[in-house]
Amino acid sequence: MSHPAAPPAEAGGGAPPRSNAVVAVLAFAGIVVSLMQTLVIPIVPELPKLLDAPASDTAWAVTATLLAAAVATPVMGRLGDMYGKRRLLLVSVVLLVTGSVVCALSDALVPMIVGRALQGLASGVIPLGISIMRDELPAERLGSATALMSASLGIGGALGLPAAALIADNFDWHVLFWTSAGLGVVALGCVLLFVPESKVRTGGRFDLVGGAGMAAGLVCLLLGISKGADWGWTSGTTLGLFVAAVVILPAWGWWELRTEQPLVDLRTTARRQVLVTNLASIAVGFAMFAMSLVIPQLLQLPTQTGYGLGKSMLVAGLCMAPSGLVMMATAPVSAAISRAKGPKVTLMIGVLIVAAGYGLNIVLMSEVWHFILVACVIGAGVGFGYGSMPALIMGAVPASETAAANSLNTLMRSLGTSTASAVAGVILAQMTTNLGGYALPSENAFKVVLAVGAGAALLAFVVASFIPRQGTAVAGEPATAEKSAEPARASAK
């Protein structure tokens, strides 16, 4: 049975939670989890030697995290709605710490993959944190807090690259994982001390069949997307995975529509505001990740190419870092625009800024400051876009389904980033130039990827224009009104 949402002061039966501490702790936890995206990037070229395994196998250290995150995000969201969001948040952080320790103690491929998968299972922290904020924060703090929490996905990725490069350059590679374990322990302690447990729960039984079906479908889809370039897009394995996804996911949807307590309430997901926001999120995720694929490579390519700047991984990471700070700074601005004009407008402004950033990069790519400027412009757009999405989602779903709905939205962004990686990989592999007997991506290849990123942002703008105007209300109110109106509509029929 669903429990009605209570105001923060009433939900705990006493004084309202310390809002500033709750926001700071949850945002820190989100940034720590998102650091896992870029944690291994500086050592990826060295992994075959470090783990005594072929490069095709060590690539699973990245793929395992992606697949585990895809499966865990919706599952953790649903479990959080059922059994307590803080409880599942703690479970997620414990998984991150455990995975980090496993990696820190490993010198072989299998434990590394296991540890990286455990780190991926912690990805539910961000949607769970957004949902806790909805339940516990006063209305005047909710917009800026959820914008910051949502943007932490990009903030951690941007700040993590230079930090990881600095550690990898100066210490044993295991220190990367001891550092992530230490950050996880700090996040765990802070959550225990400062974050209250929400009283808003749905109860019920977990949909095991739905969980297994979604996991199988997502693994087939994302594995095909992420490994298609390595295996060949027309290989039997890749095509078989896509066919399996096409078969499994509709069957999963059929089951979800017929079971009493589904993993994902597809009827809620099909509401125009939720559906269109999720579609826009795929395009935004694609547009955001294209920057991460282009800028570091251009900065690190040899100067002999005529367009590479010959910088180190650390310098490339430092050039990306300001974008994370800009995302953080734009969170309150995003919330203010959403209050004044509605989150739909904020999202549309954000994706236009992202498109402008890519356009700027096509003509400015010869100096280090060019890339810093572009990263900051795109970071501002991503901050606006990511900041608006939780408000759009929470404005269309009841409080008892907040974690599951935000988890699905986070998954849609991840689907966009995975697709961006695959598309950019194909373009950069096909459009090459020869340097000293080595094939390197050509300058035009990078410009095509930048143009595709701009196109994805413009597509997100077009999709976002179809979000209904009622999405401009305060998060939570439309869902409450709509939910209370459902019995009246049913009786009228």
DRENDO-1510 file (C-alpha; in Angstrom, 1 decimal, always signed):
<recs>
REC; n; res; u; v; w
REC; 1; MET; +0.0; +0.0; +0.0 .
REC; 2; SER; +1.2; +3.5; -0.8 .
REC; 3; HIS; +1.8; +5.9; +2.0 .
REC; 4; PRO; +0.8; +9.5; +1.3 .
REC; 5; ALA; +3.6; +12.0; +1.1 .
REC; 6; ALA; +4.1; +14.1; +4.2 .
REC; 7; PRO; +5.7; +17.5; +4.5 .
REC; 8; PRO; +9.3; +17.2; +5.6 .
REC; 9; ALA; +8.5; +18.5; +9.1 .
REC; 10; GLU; +5.8; +15.9; +9.6 .
REC; 11; ALA; +7.4; +13.0; +7.9 .
REC; 12; GLY; +10.0; +12.6; +10.6 .
REC; 13; GLY; +7.6; +13.5; +13.4 .
REC; 14; GLY; +9.8; +16.4; +14.5 .
REC; 15; ALA; +11.9; +19.2; +13.2 .
REC; 16; PRO; +12.6; +19.3; +9.5 .
REC; 17; PRO; +16.0; +17.8; +8.4 .
REC; 18; ARG; +19.0; +20.0; +8.1 .
REC; 19; SER; +18.5; +20.9; +4.5 .
REC; 20; ASN; +22.0; +22.2; +3.7 .
REC; 21; ALA; +23.6; +19.1; +5.1 .
REC; 22; VAL; +21.2; +16.8; +3.3 .
REC; 23; VAL; +21.9; +18.5; -0.1 .
REC; 24; ALA; +25.6; +18.6; +0.4 .
REC; 25; VAL; +25.8; +14.9; +1.4 .
REC; 26; LEU; +23.6; +13.6; -1.4 .
REC; 27; ALA; +25.4; +15.8; -4.0 .
REC; 28; PHE; +28.8; +14.5; -2.7 .
REC; 29; ALA; +27.6; +10.9; -2.9 .
REC; 30; GLY; +26.4; +11.5; -6.5 .
REC; 31; ILE; +29.7; +13.0; -7.5 .
REC; 32; VAL; +31.6; +10.1; -5.9 .
REC; 33; VAL; +29.5; +7.6; -7.9 .
REC; 34; SER; +29.9; +9.4; -11.1 .
REC; 35; LEU; +33.7; +9.5; -10.7 .
REC; 36; MET; +33.5; +5.8; -11.6 .
REC; 37; GLN; +32.9; +6.8; -15.2 .
REC; 38; THR; +36.4; +8.3; -15.7 .
REC; 39; LEU; +38.3; +6.5; -13.0 .
REC; 40; VAL; +40.0; +3.9; -15.3 .
REC; 41; ILE; +40.4; +6.1; -18.4 .
REC; 42; PRO; +44.0; +7.1; -17.7 .
REC; 43; ILE; +45.1; +3.4; -17.3 .
REC; 44; VAL; +43.0; +1.8; -20.1 .
REC; 45; PRO; +46.0; +1.7; -22.5 .
REC; 46; GLU; +48.1; +0.0; -19.8 .
REC; 47; LEU; +45.5; -2.5; -18.6 .
REC; 48; PRO; +46.7; -5.3; -20.9 .
REC; 49; LYS; +50.2; -5.1; -19.4 .
REC; 50; LEU; +48.9; -4.5; -15.8 .
REC; 51; LEU; +46.5; -7.4; -15.9 .
REC; 52; ASP; +48.4; -9.7; -18.3 .
REC; 53; ALA; +45.4; -10.0; -20.6 .
REC; 54; PRO; +44.5; -9.1; -24.2 .
REC; 55; ALA; +43.2; -5.6; -24.9 .
REC; 56; SER; +39.9; -7.0; -26.1 .
REC; 57; ASP; +39.4; -8.6; -22.7 .
REC; 58; THR; +40.6; -5.7; -20.5 .
REC; 59; ALA; +38.0; -3.5; -22.3 .
REC; 60; TRP; +35.5; -5.4; -20.1 .
REC; 61; ALA; +36.7; -3.3; -17.2 .
REC; 62; VAL; +34.8; -0.4; -18.8 .
REC; 63; THR; +31.9; -2.5; -20.3 .
REC; 64; ALA; +31.1; -4.3; -17.0 .
REC; 65; THR; +30.5; -1.0; -15.2 .
REC; 66; LEU; +28.2; +0.2; -18.0 .
REC; 67; LEU; +26.1; -3.0; -18.0 .
REC; 68; ALA; +25.9; -3.2; -14.3 .
REC; 69; ALA; +24.8; +0.4; -14.0 .
REC; 70; ALA; +22.1; -0.1; -16.7 .
REC; 71; VAL; +20.6; -3.0; -14.7 .
REC; 72; ALA; +21.0; -1.5; -11.2 .
REC; 73; THR; +19.6; +1.9; -11.9 .
REC; 74; PRO; +15.9; +1.0; -12.4 .
REC; 75; VAL; +16.1; -1.9; -9.9 .
REC; 76; MET; +17.5; +0.3; -7.1 .
REC; 77; GLY; +14.9; +2.9; -7.8 .
REC; 78; ARG; +12.0; +0.5; -7.5 .
REC; 79; LEU; +13.5; -1.1; -4.4 .
REC; 80; GLY; +14.0; +2.4; -2.9 .
REC; 81; ASP; +10.3; +3.2; -3.5 .
REC; 82; MET; +9.3; -0.1; -1.8 .
REC; 83; TYR; +11.7; -0.5; +1.1 .
REC; 84; GLY; +13.2; +2.9; +1.8 .
REC; 85; LYS; +15.3; +5.2; -0.4 .
REC; 86; ARG; +18.0; +5.9; +2.3 .
REC; 87; ARG; +18.4; +2.2; +2.9 .
REC; 88; LEU; +19.0; +1.5; -0.8 .
REC; 89; LEU; +21.3; +4.5; -1.0 .
REC; 90; LEU; +23.4; +3.0; +1.7 .
REC; 91; VAL; +23.4; -0.4; -0.1 .
REC; 92; SER; +24.5; +1.3; -3.3 .
REC; 93; VAL; +27.5; +3.1; -1.6 .
REC; 94; VAL; +28.5; -0.2; +0.2 .
REC; 95; LEU; +28.6; -1.8; -3.2 .
REC; 96; LEU; +30.8; +1.0; -4.5 .
REC; 97; VAL; +33.2; +0.6; -1.6 .
REC; 98; THR; +33.3; -3.2; -2.0 .
REC; 99; GLY; +34.0; -3.0; -5.7 .
REC; 100; SER; +36.7; -0.4; -5.2 .
REC; 101; VAL; +38.5; -2.6; -2.6 .
REC; 102; VAL; +38.2; -5.7; -4.9 .
REC; 103; CYS; +39.8; -3.7; -7.7 .
REC; 104; ALA; +42.5; -2.3; -5.4 .
REC; 105; LEU; +43.5; -5.8; -4.3 .
REC; 106; SER; +43.5; -7.3; -7.8 .
REC; 107; ASP; +46.2; -7.9; -10.3 .
REC; 108; ALA; +44.2; -10.2; -12.6 .
REC; 109; LEU; +41.4; -9.6; -15.1 .
REC; 110; VAL; +38.5; -11.5; -13.4 .
REC; 111; PRO; +38.6; -9.7; -10.0 .
REC; 112; MET; +39.0; -6.4; -11.8 .
REC; 113; ILE; +35.9; -7.0; -13.9 .
REC; 114; VAL; +34.0; -8.1; -10.8 .
REC; 115; GLY; +35.1; -5.0; -8.9 .
REC; 116; ARG; +34.2; -2.7; -11.8 .
REC; 117; ALA; +30.7; -4.4; -12.0 .
REC; 118; LEU; +30.1; -3.8; -8.3 .
REC; 119; GLN; +31.1; -0.1; -8.8 .
REC; 120; GLY; +28.5; +0.1; -11.6 .
REC; 121; LEU; +25.8; -1.3; -9.3 .
REC; 122; ALA; +26.1; +1.8; -7.2 .
REC; 123; SER; +24.7; +4.0; -10.0 .
REC; 124; GLY; +21.3; +4.2; -8.3 .
REC; 125; VAL; +22.7; +6.8; -5.9 .
REC; 126; ILE; +21.7; +9.8; -8.1 .
REC; 127; PRO; +18.0; +9.0; -8.7 .
REC; 128; LEU; +17.7; +7.8; -5.1 .
REC; 129; GLY; +19.2; +11.1; -3.9 .
REC; 130; ILE; +16.8; +13.1; -6.0 .
REC; 131; SER; +13.9; +11.2; -4.6 .
REC; 132; ILE; +15.1; +11.7; -1.0 .
REC; 133; MET; +15.3; +15.4; -1.7 .
REC; 134; ARG; +11.7; +15.4; -2.9 .
REC; 135; ASP; +10.5; +13.7; +0.2 .
REC; 136; GLU; +12.6; +15.7; +2.8 .
REC; 137; LEU; +13.4; +19.2; +1.6 .
REC; 138; PRO; +11.1; +22.3; +1.8 .
REC; 139; ALA; +9.6; +23.4; -1.5 .
REC; 140; GLU; +11.8; +26.5; -1.8 .
REC; 141; ARG; +15.0; +24.3; -1.7 .
REC; 142; LEU; +13.8; +21.5; -3.9 .
REC; 143; GLY; +14.5; +23.0; -7.4 .
REC; 144; SER; +18.1; +24.0; -6.9 .
REC; 145; ALA; +18.9; +20.9; -4.9 .
REC; 146; THR; +17.6; +18.4; -7.5 .
REC; 147; ALA; +19.3; +20.4; -10.2 .
REC; 148; LEU; +22.6; +20.0; -8.4 .
REC; 149; MET; +22.0; +16.3; -7.7 .
REC; 150; SER; +21.1; +15.6; -11.4 .
REC; 151; ALA; +24.1; +17.6; -12.6 .
REC; 152; SER; +26.4; +15.6; -10.3 .
REC; 153; LEU; +26.4; +12.9; -13.0 .
REC; 154; GLY; +28.4; +15.3; -15.3 .
REC; 155; ILE; +30.3; +17.0; -12.5 .
REC; 156; GLY; +31.9; +13.8; -11.2 .
REC; 157; GLY; +32.8; +12.7; -14.7 .
REC; 158; ALA; +34.5; +16.1; -15.5 .
REC; 159; LEU; +36.4; +16.4; -12.2 .
REC; 160; GLY; +37.3; +12.8; -12.1 .
REC; 161; LEU; +39.4; +12.7; -15.2 .
REC; 162; PRO; +42.2; +15.1; -14.1 .
REC; 163; ALA; +42.2; +13.6; -10.6 .
REC; 164; ALA; +42.5; +10.1; -11.9 .
REC; 165; ALA; +45.3; +11.2; -14.4 .
REC; 166; LEU; +47.2; +12.9; -11.5 .
REC; 167; ILE; +47.0; +9.7; -9.4 .
REC; 168; ALA; +47.9; +7.4; -12.2 .
REC; 169; ASP; +50.9; +9.5; -13.2 .
REC; 170; ASN; +52.4; +9.7; -9.7 .
REC; 171; PHE; +51.3; +6.6; -7.8 .
REC; 172; ASP; +50.7; +2.9; -8.3 .
REC; 173; TRP; +47.5; +2.3; -10.2 .
REC; 174; HIS; +45.9; +0.5; -7.3 .
REC; 175; VAL; +45.8; +3.9; -5.5 .
REC; 176; LEU; +43.0; +4.9; -7.9 .
REC; 177; PHE; +40.8; +2.3; -6.3 .
REC; 178; TRP; +41.9; +2.9; -2.7 .
REC; 179; THR; +41.0; +6.5; -3.3 .
REC; 180; SER; +37.5; +5.7; -4.6 .
REC; 181; ALA; +37.0; +3.3; -1.7 .
REC; 182; GLY; +38.0; +6.1; +0.8 .
REC; 183; LEU; +35.6; +8.5; -0.8 .
REC; 184; GLY; +32.9; +5.9; -0.7 .
REC; 185; VAL; +33.5; +5.4; +3.1 .
REC; 186; VAL; +33.3; +9.1; +3.7 .
REC; 187; ALA; +30.0; +9.3; +1.7 .
REC; 188; LEU; +28.6; +6.3; +3.6 .
REC; 189; GLY; +29.4; +7.9; +7.0 .
REC; 190; CYS; +27.9; +11.2; +5.9 .
REC; 191; VAL; +24.7; +9.6; +4.7 .
REC; 192; LEU; +24.4; +7.7; +8.0 .
REC; 193; LEU; +24.9; +10.9; +10.0 .
REC; 194; PHE; +22.9; +13.5; +8.0 .
REC; 195; VAL; +20.3; +11.9; +5.7 .
REC; 196; PRO; +17.0; +10.8; +7.2 .
REC; 197; GLU; +14.9; +7.9; +5.9 .
REC; 198; SER; +11.9; +8.9; +3.9 .
REC; 199; LYS; +8.4; +7.7; +5.1 .
REC; 200; VAL; +7.1; +7.7; +1.5 .
REC; 201; ARG; +7.0; +4.1; +0.4 .
REC; 202; THR; +4.9; +1.9; -1.9 .
REC; 203; GLY; +5.4; -1.5; -0.1 .
REC; 204; GLY; +4.4; -4.6; -2.1 .
REC; 205; ARG; +6.5; -7.3; -3.7 .
REC; 206; PHE; +9.4; -6.9; -6.1 .
REC; 207; ASP; +8.7; -7.9; -9.7 .
REC; 208; LEU; +11.4; -10.6; -10.2 .
REC; 209; VAL; +10.2; -11.5; -13.7 .
REC; 210; GLY; +10.2; -7.9; -14.7 .
REC; 211; GLY; +13.7; -7.3; -13.2 .
REC; 212; ALA; +15.1; -10.3; -15.0 .
REC; 213; GLY; +13.4; -9.3; -18.3 .
REC; 214; MET; +14.6; -5.7; -18.1 .
REC; 215; ALA; +18.2; -6.8; -17.2 .
REC; 216; ALA; +18.3; -9.3; -20.1 .
REC; 217; GLY; +17.0; -6.8; -22.6 .
REC; 218; LEU; +19.2; -4.0; -21.5 .
REC; 219; VAL; +22.3; -6.1; -21.4 .
REC; 220; CYS; +21.7; -7.4; -25.0 .
REC; 221; LEU; +21.0; -3.8; -26.3 .
REC; 222; LEU; +23.9; -2.1; -24.5 .
REC; 223; LEU; +26.4; -4.9; -25.1 .
REC; 224; GLY; +25.6; -4.8; -28.8 .
REC; 225; ILE; +26.0; -1.0; -28.9 .
REC; 226; SER; +29.2; -0.9; -26.9 .
REC; 227; LYS; +31.0; -3.9; -28.4 .
REC; 228; GLY; +29.6; -3.7; -32.0 .
REC; 229; ALA; +32.6; -1.8; -33.3 .
REC; 230; ASP; +35.0; -4.5; -31.9 .
REC; 231; TRP; +33.0; -7.5; -33.0 .
REC; 232; GLY; +31.7; -6.0; -36.2 .
REC; 233; TRP; +28.3; -4.4; -36.7 .
REC; 234; THR; +27.3; -7.2; -39.1 .
REC; 235; SER; +28.8; -10.1; -37.1 .
REC; 236; GLY; +26.5; -12.8; -35.8 .
REC; 237; THR; +27.1; -12.0; -32.2 .
REC; 238; THR; +26.2; -8.3; -32.6 .
REC; 239; LEU; +23.1; -8.9; -34.7 .
REC; 240; GLY; +22.1; -11.7; -32.4 .
REC; 241; LEU; +22.2; -9.4; -29.4 .
REC; 242; PHE; +20.1; -6.7; -31.2 .
REC; 243; VAL; +17.6; -9.4; -32.2 .
REC; 244; ALA; +17.4; -10.7; -28.7 .
REC; 245; ALA; +16.8; -7.1; -27.4 .
REC; 246; VAL; +14.0; -6.6; -29.9 .
REC; 247; VAL; +12.4; -9.8; -28.8 .
REC; 248; ILE; +12.9; -9.5; -25.0 .
REC; 249; LEU; +12.1; -5.8; -24.4 .
REC; 250; PRO; +8.6; -5.9; -26.0 .
REC; 251; ALA; +7.9; -9.1; -24.1 .
REC; 252; TRP; +9.0; -7.4; -20.9 .
REC; 253; GLY; +6.7; -4.5; -21.6 .
REC; 254; TRP; +3.8; -6.9; -22.2 .
REC; 255; TRP; +4.5; -8.5; -18.7 .
REC; 256; GLU; +4.8; -5.1; -17.0 .
REC; 257; LEU; +1.4; -4.0; -18.3 .
REC; 258; ARG; -0.2; -7.1; -16.9 .
REC; 259; THR; +1.4; -7.6; -13.5 .
REC; 260; GLU; -0.2; -6.0; -10.5 .
REC; 261; GLN; +3.1; -4.6; -9.1 .
REC; 262; PRO; +5.4; -3.9; -12.0 .
REC; 263; LEU; +9.1; -3.0; -11.8 .
REC; 264; VAL; +8.3; +0.0; -14.0 .
REC; 265; ASP; +4.8; +1.4; -14.2 .
REC; 266; LEU; +4.6; +1.8; -18.0 .
REC; 267; ARG; +1.3; +3.6; -17.8 .
REC; 268; THR; +2.9; +6.3; -15.8 .
REC; 269; THR; +5.9; +6.3; -18.1 .
REC; 270; ALA; +3.6; +6.7; -21.1 .
REC; 271; ARG; +2.3; +10.0; -19.8 .
REC; 272; ARG; +3.2; +12.5; -22.3 .
REC; 273; GLN; +5.3; +14.6; -20.0 .
REC; 274; VAL; +7.4; +11.6; -18.7 .
REC; 275; LEU; +7.6; +9.9; -22.1 .
REC; 276; VAL; +8.8; +13.0; -24.0 .
REC; 277; THR; +11.2; +14.0; -21.2 .
REC; 278; ASN; +12.8; +10.5; -21.4 .
REC; 279; LEU; +13.1; +10.7; -25.2 .
REC; 280; ALA; +14.8; +14.1; -24.9 .
REC; 281; SER; +17.1; +12.7; -22.2 .
REC; 282; ILE; +18.5; +10.1; -24.7 .
REC; 283; ALA; +19.4; +13.0; -27.1 .
REC; 284; VAL; +20.9; +15.1; -24.2 .
REC; 285; GLY; +23.0; +12.1; -23.0 .
REC; 286; PHE; +24.3; +11.7; -26.5 .
REC; 287; ALA; +25.1; +15.3; -26.9 .
REC; 288; MET; +26.8; +15.5; -23.5 .
REC; 289; PHE; +29.1; +12.5; -24.1 .
REC; 290; ALA; +30.3; +13.6; -27.5 .
REC; 291; MET; +32.3; +16.3; -25.8 .
REC; 292; SER; +34.1; +13.8; -23.6 .
REC; 293; LEU; +35.1; +11.7; -26.7 .
REC; 294; VAL; +36.4; +14.6; -28.8 .
REC; 295; ILE; +38.2; +17.2; -26.6 .
REC; 296; PRO; +40.6; +14.8; -24.8 .
REC; 297; GLN; +41.6; +13.1; -28.0 .
REC; 298; LEU; +42.3; +16.4; -29.9 .
REC; 299; LEU; +44.3; +17.7; -26.9 .
REC; 300; GLN; +46.5; +14.5; -26.8 .
REC; 301; LEU; +47.1; +13.8; -30.5 .
REC; 302; PRO; +50.6; +14.6; -31.7 .
REC; 303; THR; +51.2; +18.0; -33.0 .
REC; 304; GLN; +52.6; +16.4; -36.2 .
REC; 305; THR; +49.0; +15.8; -37.3 .
REC; 306; GLY; +48.5; +19.5; -37.7 .
REC; 307; TYR; +45.5; +19.6; -35.5 .
REC; 308; GLY; +46.5; +17.7; -32.3 .
REC; 309; LEU; +48.0; +19.7; -29.5 .
REC; 310; GLY; +50.3; +17.0; -28.0 .
REC; 311; LYS; +49.2; +17.5; -24.4 .
REC; 312; SER; +49.3; +14.9; -21.6 .
REC; 313; MET; +46.2; +13.1; -20.2 .
REC; 314; LEU; +46.5; +15.3; -17.1 .
REC; 315; VAL; +46.4; +18.5; -19.1 .
REC; 316; ALA; +43.4; +17.1; -21.1 .
REC; 317; GLY; +41.7; +16.3; -17.8 .
REC; 318; LEU; +42.4; +19.8; -16.4 .
REC; 319; CYS; +40.9; +21.3; -19.5 .
REC; 320; MET; +37.7; +19.3; -19.0 .
REC; 321; ALA; +37.5; +20.1; -15.2 .
REC; 322; PRO; +36.1; +23.6; -15.5 .
REC; 323; SER; +33.0; +22.2; -17.2 .
REC; 324; GLY; +32.2; +20.3; -14.0 .
REC; 325; LEU; +32.5; +23.5; -12.0 .
REC; 326; VAL; +30.2; +25.3; -14.5 .
REC; 327; MET; +27.6; +22.5; -14.2 .
REC; 328; MET; +27.7; +23.0; -10.4 .
REC; 329; ALA; +27.4; +26.8; -10.7 .
REC; 330; THR; +24.5; +26.6; -13.2 .
REC; 331; ALA; +22.3; +24.4; -10.9 .
REC; 332; PRO; +20.7; +27.4; -8.9 .
REC; 333; VAL; +20.3; +29.4; -12.2 .
REC; 334; SER; +18.6; +26.4; -13.8 .
REC; 335; ALA; +16.3; +26.2; -10.8 .
REC; 336; ALA; +15.5; +29.9; -10.9 .
REC; 337; ILE; +14.5; +29.7; -14.6 .
REC; 338; SER; +12.4; +26.6; -13.9 .
REC; 339; ARG; +10.5; +28.5; -11.2 .
REC; 340; ALA; +10.0; +31.5; -13.4 .
REC; 341; LYS; +9.3; +29.9; -16.8 .
REC; 342; GLY; +9.0; +26.2; -16.2 .
REC; 343; PRO; +11.5; +23.3; -16.5 .
REC; 344; LYS; +10.5; +22.8; -20.1 .
REC; 345; VAL; +11.9; +26.2; -21.0 .
REC; 346; THR; +15.1; +25.5; -19.0 .
REC; 347; LEU; +15.7; +22.2; -20.9 .
REC; 348; MET; +15.2; +23.9; -24.3 .
REC; 349; ILE; +17.6; +26.7; -23.3 .
REC; 350; GLY; +20.1; +24.1; -22.1 .
REC; 351; VAL; +20.2; +22.1; -25.3 .
REC; 352; LEU; +20.5; +25.2; -27.5 .
REC; 353; ILE; +23.6; +26.2; -25.4 .
REC; 354; VAL; +25.0; +22.7; -25.9 .
REC; 355; ALA; +24.5; +23.0; -29.7 .
REC; 356; ALA; +26.1; +26.4; -29.7 .
REC; 357; GLY; +29.1; +25.0; -27.9 .
REC; 358; TYR; +29.7; +22.3; -30.5 .
REC; 359; GLY; +29.3; +24.8; -33.3 .
REC; 360; LEU; +31.9; +26.9; -31.5 .
REC; 361; ASN; +34.3; +23.9; -31.2 .
REC; 362; ILE; +34.1; +23.3; -35.0 .
REC; 363; VAL; +35.7; +26.7; -35.7 .
REC; 364; LEU; +37.8; +26.9; -32.5 .
REC; 365; MET; +40.1; +23.9; -32.0 .
REC; 366; SER; +43.7; +25.1; -32.3 .
REC; 367; GLU; +44.5; +26.4; -28.8 .
REC; 368; VAL; +44.1; +25.0; -25.3 .
REC; 369; TRP; +41.9; +27.9; -24.2 .
REC; 370; HIS; +39.6; +27.1; -27.1 .
REC; 371; PHE; +38.8; +23.7; -25.6 .
REC; 372; ILE; +38.4; +25.1; -22.1 .
REC; 373; LEU; +35.9; +27.7; -23.4 .
REC; 374; VAL; +34.0; +25.1; -25.4 .
REC; 375; ALA; +33.9; +22.7; -22.4 .
REC; 376; CYS; +32.5; +25.5; -20.2 .
REC; 377; VAL; +29.8; +26.4; -22.7 .
REC; 378; ILE; +28.7; +22.8; -23.2 .
REC; 379; GLY; +29.0; +22.2; -19.4 .
REC; 380; ALA; +26.6; +25.2; -18.8 .
REC; 381; GLY; +24.1; +23.7; -21.3 .
REC; 382; VAL; +24.3; +20.3; -19.7 .
REC; 383; GLY; +23.8; +21.8; -16.3 .
REC; 384; PHE; +20.6; +23.5; -17.5 .
REC; 385; GLY; +19.4; +20.3; -19.2 .
REC; 386; TYR; +20.2; +17.9; -16.4 .
REC; 387; GLY; +18.9; +20.3; -13.8 .
REC; 388; SER; +15.5; +20.5; -15.5 .
REC; 389; MET; +14.8; +16.8; -16.0 .
REC; 390; PRO; +14.1; +15.8; -12.4 .
REC; 391; ALA; +11.5; +18.7; -12.1 .
REC; 392; LEU; +9.8; +17.5; -15.3 .
REC; 393; ILE; +9.7; +13.9; -14.1 .
REC; 394; MET; +8.6; +14.7; -10.6 .
REC; 395; GLY; +5.9; +17.0; -11.9 .
REC; 396; ALA; +4.2; +14.0; -13.6 .
REC; 397; VAL; +4.6; +11.1; -11.1 .
REC; 398; PRO; +3.3; +10.5; -7.6 .
REC; 399; ALA; +5.7; +10.8; -4.7 .
REC; 400; SER; +5.6; +7.0; -4.2 .
REC; 401; GLU; +7.1; +6.4; -7.6 .
REC; 402; THR; +9.7; +9.1; -7.6 .
REC; 403; ALA; +12.8; +6.9; -7.3 .
REC; 404; ALA; +11.7; +4.5; -10.0 .
REC; 405; ALA; +10.7; +7.3; -12.4 .
REC; 406; ASN; +14.0; +9.2; -11.9 .
REC; 407; SER; +16.0; +5.9; -12.3 .
REC; 408; LEU; +14.4; +5.3; -15.6 .
REC; 409; ASN; +15.3; +8.9; -16.7 .
REC; 410; THR; +18.9; +8.3; -15.6 .
REC; 411; LEU; +18.9; +5.1; -17.6 .
REC; 412; MET; +17.7; +7.0; -20.7 .
REC; 413; ARG; +20.6; +9.4; -20.4 .
REC; 414; SER; +23.0; +6.4; -20.1 .
REC; 415; LEU; +21.5; +4.9; -23.2 .
REC; 416; GLY; +22.3; +8.2; -25.0 .
REC; 417; THR; +25.9; +8.2; -23.8 .
REC; 418; SER; +26.4; +4.6; -24.9 .
REC; 419; THR; +25.0; +5.4; -28.3 .
REC; 420; ALA; +27.2; +8.4; -28.6 .
REC; 421; SER; +30.3; +6.3; -27.9 .
REC; 422; ALA; +29.4; +3.8; -30.5 .
REC; 423; VAL; +28.5; +6.4; -33.2 .
REC; 424; ALA; +31.6; +8.4; -32.5 .
REC; 425; GLY; +33.8; +5.3; -32.5 .
REC; 426; VAL; +32.5; +4.4; -36.0 .
REC; 427; ILE; +33.1; +7.9; -37.4 .
REC; 428; LEU; +36.6; +8.2; -35.9 .
REC; 429; ALA; +37.5; +4.7; -37.1 .
REC; 430; GLN; +36.3; +5.3; -40.7 .
REC; 431; MET; +37.7; +8.8; -41.3 .
REC; 432; THR; +41.4; +8.5; -40.7 .
REC; 433; THR; +44.8; +10.0; -41.6 .
REC; 434; ASN; +48.2; +8.2; -41.8 .
REC; 435; LEU; +51.0; +9.4; -39.5 .
REC; 436; GLY; +54.2; +7.4; -39.4 .
REC; 437; GLY; +52.4; +4.2; -40.5 .
REC; 438; TYR; +49.6; +4.6; -37.9 .
REC; 439; ALA; +46.0; +5.4; -38.7 .
REC; 440; LEU; +44.7; +8.3; -36.6 .
REC; 441; PRO; +41.3; +10.0; -36.7 .
REC; 442; SER; +41.3; +12.9; -39.2 .
REC; 443; GLU; +40.5; +16.5; -38.3 .
REC; 444; ASN; +37.3; +16.2; -40.4 .
REC; 445; ALA; +36.3; +13.1; -38.4 .
REC; 446; PHE; +36.3; +15.1; -35.2 .
REC; 447; LYS; +34.4; +17.9; -36.9 .
REC; 448; VAL; +31.8; +15.4; -38.0 .
REC; 449; VAL; +31.4; +14.0; -34.4 .
REC; 450; LEU; +31.0; +17.6; -33.2 .
REC; 451; ALA; +28.4; +18.3; -35.8 .
REC; 452; VAL; +26.5; +15.1; -34.8 .
REC; 453; GLY; +26.7; +16.2; -31.2 .
REC; 454; ALA; +25.2; +19.6; -32.2 .
REC; 455; GLY; +22.5; +17.8; -34.2 .
REC; 456; ALA; +21.6; +15.6; -31.2 .
REC; 457; ALA; +21.2; +18.7; -29.0 .
REC; 458; LEU; +19.0; +20.3; -31.7 .
REC; 459; LEU; +17.0; +17.1; -31.8 .
REC; 460; ALA; +16.6; +17.3; -28.0 .
REC; 461; PHE; +15.2; +20.8; -28.5 .
REC; 462; VAL; +12.6; +19.7; -31.0 .
REC; 463; VAL; +11.6; +16.7; -28.8 .
REC; 464; ALA; +11.4; +18.9; -25.7 .
REC; 465; SER; +9.1; +21.3; -27.5 .
REC; 466; PHE; +6.4; +18.6; -27.3 .
REC; 467; ILE; +6.5; +18.5; -23.5 .
REC; 468; PRO; +3.1; +19.7; -22.3 .
REC; 469; ARG; +2.8; +23.1; -20.8 .
REC; 470; GLN; +1.6; +21.7; -17.4 .
REC; 471; GLY; +5.2; +20.6; -17.0 .
REC; 472; THR; +5.9; +24.2; -15.8 .
REC; 473; ALA; +4.3; +23.7; -12.5 .
REC; 474; VAL; +6.1; +23.0; -9.3 .
REC; 475; ALA; +7.5; +19.4; -9.1 .
REC; 476; GLY; +5.1; +17.1; -7.4 .
REC; 477; GLU; +1.9; +19.2; -7.8 .
REC; 478; PRO; +0.7; +18.0; -11.2 .
REC; 479; ALA; +1.2; +14.4; -10.2 .
REC; 480; THR; -0.8; +14.8; -7.0 .
REC; 481; ALA; -3.6; +16.5; -8.9 .
REC; 482; GLU; -3.5; +14.0; -11.6 .
REC; 483; LYS; -3.5; +11.1; -9.2 .
REC; 484; SER; -6.4; +12.4; -7.2 .
REC; 485; ALA; -8.4; +13.0; -10.4 .
REC; 486; GLU; -8.0; +9.5; -11.7 .
REC; 487; PRO; -10.8; +8.0; -9.6 .
REC; 488; ALA; -13.1; +10.8; -10.7 .
REC; 489; ARG; -12.3; +10.1; -14.4 .
REC; 490; ALA; -12.8; +6.4; -13.8 .
REC; 491; SER; -16.2; +6.9; -12.2 .
REC; 492; ALA; -17.2; +9.2; -15.0 .
REC; 493; LYS; -16.6; +6.5; -17.4 .
</recs>
